[in-house]
Amino acid sequence: MPTVVKCPTCGTDVVWAPENKFRPFCSERCKQIDLGAWATEKYVIGGKPGDAAADPDEPHDD
């Protein structure tokens, strides 16, 4: 039985299969709506500036 997930944008059932090139979205439209939300910072990943992994080329304070 194929895995079925909900489209993150509209909630439609989506079959999670290689044939669905938009997965986890149901369509190109829903995919673009989600991308637009990230671009306008409607969605953000929490954390403080500087929490990213250290740059290997910068000297350490060790």
TORMI-868869 format. One record per residue: residue number from 1; chain; x, y, z of N, C-alpha, C in turn. Coordinates in nm, 2 decimals, padded with zeros to 4 digits. Example, Ala and Ser with C-alpha at 12.3 -4.5 7.8 and 13.67 -1.06 7.14 Angstrom:
2
- 1,A,01.32,-00.57,00.78,01.23,-00.45,00.78,01.32,-00.33,00.78
- 2,A,01.28,-00.22,00.71,01.37,-00.11,00.71,01.29,00.00,00.79
***
This chain:
62
- 1,A,00.08,-00.12,00.00,00.00,00.00,00.00,00.09,00.12,00.00
- 2,A,00.07,00.22,-00.09,00.15,00.34,-00.10,00.13,00.43,00.02
- 3,A,00.23,00.50,00.05,00.22,00.60,00.16,00.15,00.72,00.11
- 4,A,00.05,00.77,00.19,-00.02,00.89,00.16,00.00,00.99,00.27
- 5,A,00.03,01.11,00.22,00.06,01.23,00.32,-00.04,01.34,00.28
- 6,A,-00.05,01.44,00.37,-00.13,01.56,00.34,-00.04,01.66,00.28
- 7,A,-00.09,01.73,00.18,-00.02,01.84,00.12,00.00,01.95,00.22
- 8,A,00.12,02.00,00.25,00.14,02.10,00.35,00.07,02.23,00.33
- 9,A,00.03,02.26,00.21,-00.03,02.38,00.17,-00.18,02.37,00.18
- 10,A,-00.24,02.27,00.12,-00.39,02.27,00.11,-00.45,02.15,00.18
- 11,A,-00.37,02.05,00.22,-00.43,01.94,00.30,-00.48,01.83,00.22
- 12,A,-00.47,01.83,00.09,-00.51,01.73,00.00,-00.43,01.60,00.02
- 13,A,-00.49,01.48,00.01,-00.41,01.36,00.02,-00.32,01.35,-00.10
- 14,A,-00.19,01.31,-00.08,-00.09,01.30,-00.18,-00.02,01.17,-00.17
- 15,A,-00.01,01.09,-00.28,00.06,00.97,-00.27,00.21,01.00,-00.28
- 16,A,00.29,00.94,-00.18,00.43,00.97,-00.18,00.50,00.86,-00.26
- 17,A,00.52,00.90,-00.39,00.58,00.81,-00.49,00.67,00.88,-00.58
- 18,A,00.76,00.82,-00.65,00.85,00.89,-00.74,00.77,00.95,-00.86
- 19,A,00.66,00.90,-00.89,00.58,00.95,-01.00,00.52,01.09,-00.97
- 20,A,00.51,01.12,-00.84,00.46,01.25,-00.80,00.58,01.35,-00.78
- 21,A,00.61,01.42,-00.89,00.73,01.51,-00.89,00.72,01.63,-00.80
- 22,A,00.60,01.65,-00.74,00.58,01.77,-00.65,00.58,01.73,-00.50
- 23,A,00.59,01.60,-00.47,00.58,01.55,-00.33,00.67,01.63,-00.24
- 24,A,00.63,01.67,-00.13,00.51,01.63,-00.06,00.39,01.72,-00.10
- 25,A,00.40,01.80,-00.20,00.29,01.89,-00.24,00.20,01.82,-00.34
- 26,A,00.08,01.86,-00.36,-00.01,01.80,-00.46,00.01,01.86,-00.60
- 27,A,00.07,01.98,-00.61,00.08,02.04,-00.74,00.19,02.15,-00.74
- 28,A,00.22,02.19,-00.85,00.32,02.30,-00.87,00.27,02.43,-00.80
- 29,A,00.14,02.45,-00.80,00.09,02.57,-00.74,00.11,02.57,-00.59
- 30,A,00.08,02.46,-00.52,00.10,02.45,-00.38,00.25,02.46,-00.34
- 31,A,00.34,02.40,-00.43,00.48,02.41,-00.41,00.53,02.55,-00.41
- 32,A,00.48,02.63,-00.51,00.51,02.77,-00.52,00.46,02.86,-00.41
- 33,A,00.34,02.83,-00.36,00.28,02.90,-00.25,00.37,02.88,-00.12
- 34,A,00.42,02.76,-00.10,00.51,02.73,00.01,00.64,02.80,00.00
- 35,A,00.70,02.80,-00.12,00.82,02.87,-00.15,00.81,03.02,-00.12
- 36,A,00.69,03.08,-00.17,00.67,03.22,-00.14,00.66,03.25,00.00
- 37,A,00.60,03.16,00.08,00.59,03.18,00.23,00.73,03.19,00.29
- 38,A,00.82,03.10,00.25,00.96,03.11,00.30,01.03,03.23,00.25
- 39,A,01.01,03.27,00.13,01.07,03.39,00.07,01.03,03.52,00.14
- 40,A,00.91,03.53,00.19,00.86,03.64,00.26,00.87,03.63,00.41
- 41,A,00.94,03.53,00.45,00.97,03.50,00.59,00.85,03.48,00.68
- 42,A,00.74,03.42,00.61,00.63,03.38,00.69,00.67,03.26,00.78
- 43,A,00.76,03.18,00.72,00.82,03.06,00.79,00.97,03.10,00.82
- 44,A,01.01,03.07,00.94,01.15,03.09,00.98,01.20,02.97,01.06
- 45,A,01.33,02.95,01.06,01.38,02.84,01.15,01.44,02.92,01.27
- 46,A,01.40,02.88,01.39,01.44,02.95,01.51,01.59,02.94,01.53
- 47,A,01.64,03.03,01.61,01.78,03.03,01.65,01.84,03.17,01.65
- 48,A,01.95,03.18,01.71,02.02,03.31,01.71,02.12,03.32,01.60
- 49,A,02.14,03.44,01.55,02.25,03.46,01.45,02.38,03.40,01.51
- 50,A,02.46,03.33,01.43,02.58,03.28,01.48,02.57,03.14,01.53
- 51,A,02.45,03.08,01.53,02.43,02.94,01.57,02.47,02.84,01.46
- 52,A,02.50,02.89,01.34,02.54,02.80,01.23,02.67,02.74,01.26
- 53,A,02.69,02.63,01.19,02.82,02.56,01.21,02.94,02.65,01.19
- 54,A,03.04,02.63,01.26,03.16,02.72,01.25,03.23,02.71,01.11
- 55,A,03.27,02.82,01.06,03.35,02.82,00.93,03.48,02.75,00.95
- 56,A,03.52,02.65,00.88,03.64,02.58,00.90,03.76,02.66,00.87
- 57,A,03.75,02.77,00.79,03.86,02.86,00.75,03.89,02.97,00.85
- 58,A,03.80,02.99,00.95,03.82,03.09,01.05,03.89,03.03,01.17
- 59,A,03.97,03.12,01.24,04.05,03.07,01.36,03.95,03.05,01.47
- 60,A,03.98,02.95,01.56,03.90,02.92,01.67,03.95,02.99,01.80
- 61,A,03.86,03.01,01.89,03.90,03.08,02.02,03.94,02.97,02.12
- 62,A,03.97,02.86,02.08,04.00,02.75,02.18,04.13,02.78,02.26
***
